[in-house]
Amino acid sequence: MIQLTDIQRIFQVGDQQVHALRDINLHVGTGEYISIMGPSGSGKSTLLNIIGLLDRPTAGHYLLDGQDVTTLSEEQQAHTRREKIGFVFQFFHLVPRLTAAQNIALPLVLAGVPEKEREEKVQKALQQMGIANRADHRPDQLSGGQRQRVAIARATVIGPAVLLADEPTGNLDSTSGHEVIKILEQLNNEGLTLLVVTHDESLGRRATRRIHMMDGAIVQDTTQTDSTDAP
C-alpha cells in the first residue's frame, strides 16, 4: 500500500542543512498496525508528514497504492490526501466555533457529499465514537478524550485507507488515552491501516510492528504476531 524508496528530507536552516530524513526505505501493507518511536528530533513526525502528503521529500519516491505521489501537483496531492488519508493529532485541531457534528462533517463538505448523506455519515460516526449526546457541543465544552474522539471521527468519516496518528494520547490522561487507543485499534481490526507516532513505549508495544528512528534514519523494524494489549 505504501512504499517509500530512498526518501530524504533536508531543511535549510540559515547556512546549515538539516537532514530530517536519511535514505528511508519502508513498505507498509494494507491493514498493518505500526508504531513509530524514537527521541525528539529523530524524524518521526517528518516521516508521518511525508506519508500524509503534508510535506514533500527532497529526494526519493513515495508510492501510494502503486501511484508515485511525489510527482503529483499540490492540487492532486490534496485530492489524494482527502480521499485516502486520515489524520489524528495530539492537540486535536478542531475548529473552535463549530460543534462536534460540524467538525466531523468538514471533510464531507469539502468532498461535496450531499447534505442528507453527510448527516447520515456524521450521525453514524458520532454513535461509533460514543459521543452522540455531545453532537451539539463545541470543543471548549468537551473533555480532552471527547475532543480526540471527535478528531478521530472527522479523520475517518470519509473512509480513508490509512490513518496517521501523531502522539494521539499525548494530551490526555491515562484513562482517556486508553479509551482512544482502543478506538484506534478497533478501526485497525476493521481493516484500516494504522500508523502511530508515540514517545510512549507501552503504547508503542501494542502495535504488531514497531519502527524505531534515530537521527532521521530507521534503525530498527520489528514485527510480532500478537500486539501487547495492556489493560
Secondary structure as GFF3:
##gff-version 3
##sequence-region A 1 231
A	DSSP	beta_strand	2	13	.	.	.	ID=ss1
A	DSSP	beta_strand	16	28	.	.	.	ID=ss2
A	DSSP	beta_strand	33	37	.	.	.	ID=ss3
A	DSSP	alpha_helix	44	51	.	.	.	ID=ss4
A	DSSP	beta_strand	59	64	.	.	.	ID=ss5
A	DSSP	beta_strand	67	68	.	.	.	ID=ss6
A	DSSP	three_ten_helix	69	71	.	.	.	ID=ss7
A	DSSP	alpha_helix	74	84	.	.	.	ID=ss8
A	DSSP	beta_strand	85	89	.	.	.	ID=ss9
A	DSSP	alpha_helix	100	110	.	.	.	ID=ss10
A	DSSP	alpha_helix	115	128	.	.	.	ID=ss11
A	DSSP	three_ten_helix	132	134	.	.	.	ID=ss12
A	DSSP	three_ten_helix	139	141	.	.	.	ID=ss13
A	DSSP	alpha_helix	144	156	.	.	.	ID=ss14
A	DSSP	beta_strand	162	166	.	.	.	ID=ss15
A	DSSP	alpha_helix	174	189	.	.	.	ID=ss16
A	DSSP	beta_strand	193	197	.	.	.	ID=ss17
A	DSSP	alpha_helix	201	204	.	.	.	ID=ss18
A	DSSP	beta_strand	209	214	.	.	.	ID=ss19
A	DSSP	beta_strand	217	223	.	.	.	ID=ss20
###
